[in-house]
Amino acid sequence: MGGTGVREENFDIVFYDKEDGVKPAEEFMAGLPLKMRAKIVRAVGMLKINGPKLREPYSKHLDDGIFEIRAQIGSDISRVLFFS
């Protein structure tokens, strides 16, 4: 019988990579200050579970199939685009 009745779906997160193998979004996130990077990584983890249903303050729909992951510390905001 088991189970909690909660269905957890996982969405695939695939970072864009250029022909030379560079992944700009991963490089951007790696270059963020530690606290901001932790918030972005957490939001990406939430995206993996919630997919495009994730909304503010973690994600924002911008246009048809275009969204952004958002992280904020004080007045500093970092964003990474994703597509669904």
RODO-2510 file (C-alpha; in nm, 4 decimals, decimal comma):
residues 84
     n   res          X          Y          Z
     1     m     0,0000     0,0000     0,0000
     2     g     0,2555     0,2669     0,0952
     3     g     0,3031     0,6071    -0,0591
     4     t     0,2054     0,9514     0,0534
     5     g    -0,0408     1,0297    -0,2205
     6     v     0,1891     1,3079    -0,3423
     7     r     0,3045     1,2672    -0,6985
     8     e     0,6491     1,4062    -0,7612
     9     e     0,7315     1,4677    -1,1250
    10     n     1,0816     1,5513    -1,2267
    11     f     1,1518     1,7623    -1,5308
    12     d     1,4785     1,7387    -1,7196
    13     i     1,7064     2,0397    -1,6900
    14     v     1,9335     2,0638    -1,9943
    15     f     2,1783     2,3507    -2,0142
    16     y     2,2521     2,4970    -2,3569
    17     d     2,6026     2,4189    -2,4716
    18     k     2,7899     2,5912    -2,7484
    19     e     2,9842     2,4053    -3,0179
    20     d     3,3012     2,4332    -2,8090
    21     g     3,1259     2,2661    -2,5122
    22     v     3,0924     2,5845    -2,3066
    23     k     2,7655     2,6104    -2,1131
    24     p     2,7060     2,9852    -2,0665
    25     a     2,4305     2,9532    -1,8034
    26     e     2,6377     2,7157    -1,5907
    27     e     2,9388     2,9466    -1,6190
    28     f     2,7231     3,2455    -1,5235
    29     m     2,5876     3,0656    -1,2167
    30     a     2,9341     2,9438    -1,1140
    31     g     3,0594     3,3042    -1,1228
    32     l     2,7914     3,4376    -0,8874
    33     p     2,8701     3,5233    -0,5247
    34     l     2,8150     3,2221    -0,2979
    35     k     2,4783     3,3275    -0,1479
    36     m     2,3335     3,4250    -0,4851
    37     r     2,4625     3,1050    -0,6437
    38     a     2,2987     2,9013    -0,3655
    39     k     1,9653     3,0735    -0,4310
    40     i     1,9848     3,0156    -0,8073
    41     v     2,0805     2,6502    -0,7598
    42     r     1,7877     2,6088    -0,5190
    43     a     1,5513     2,7653    -0,7751
    44     v     1,6826     2,5302    -1,0460
    45     g     1,6116     2,2399    -0,8108
    46     m     1,2580     2,3682    -0,7619
    47     l     1,2242     2,3975    -1,1398
    48     k     1,3267     2,0337    -1,1747
    49     i     1,0301     1,9366    -0,9540
    50     n     0,7703     2,1932    -1,0664
    51     g     0,8660     2,2577    -1,4285
    52     p     0,7074     2,5597    -1,5951
    53     k     0,4417     2,5751    -1,3209
    54     l     0,7039     2,7307    -1,0912
    55     r     0,6207     3,0984    -1,0426
    56     e     0,7354     3,4109    -0,8596
    57     p     0,9403     3,4745    -0,6670
    58     y     1,1446     3,1839    -0,8120
    59     s     1,0379     3,1973    -1,1758
    60     k     0,8603     3,4411    -1,4033
    61     h     0,6872     3,3851    -1,7365
    62     l     0,8210     3,6343    -1,9916
    63     d     0,6693     3,5364    -2,3258
    64     d     0,5431     3,2368    -2,5194
    65     g     0,7473     2,9473    -2,3765
    66     i     1,0156     3,1783    -2,2312
    67     f     1,0670     3,1993    -1,8544
    68     e     1,3349     3,3164    -1,6149
    69     i     1,4691     3,1691    -1,2931
    70     r     1,5105     3,4491    -1,0411
    71     a     1,7170     3,4915    -0,7259
    72     q     1,7316     3,8063    -0,5171
    73     i     1,9484     3,9254    -0,2319
    74     g     1,8576     4,2770    -0,1242
    75     s     1,8261     4,4858    -0,4392
    76     d     2,0545     4,2513    -0,6399
    77     i     1,8636     4,0165    -0,8740
    78     s     2,0115     3,7401    -1,0898
    79     r     1,8185     3,5798    -1,3735
    80     v     1,8702     3,2770    -1,5984
    81     l     1,6372     3,2191    -1,8933
    82     f     1,4757     2,8839    -1,9618
    83     f     1,2414     2,7560    -2,2263
    84     s     0,9523     2,5171    -2,2046
***
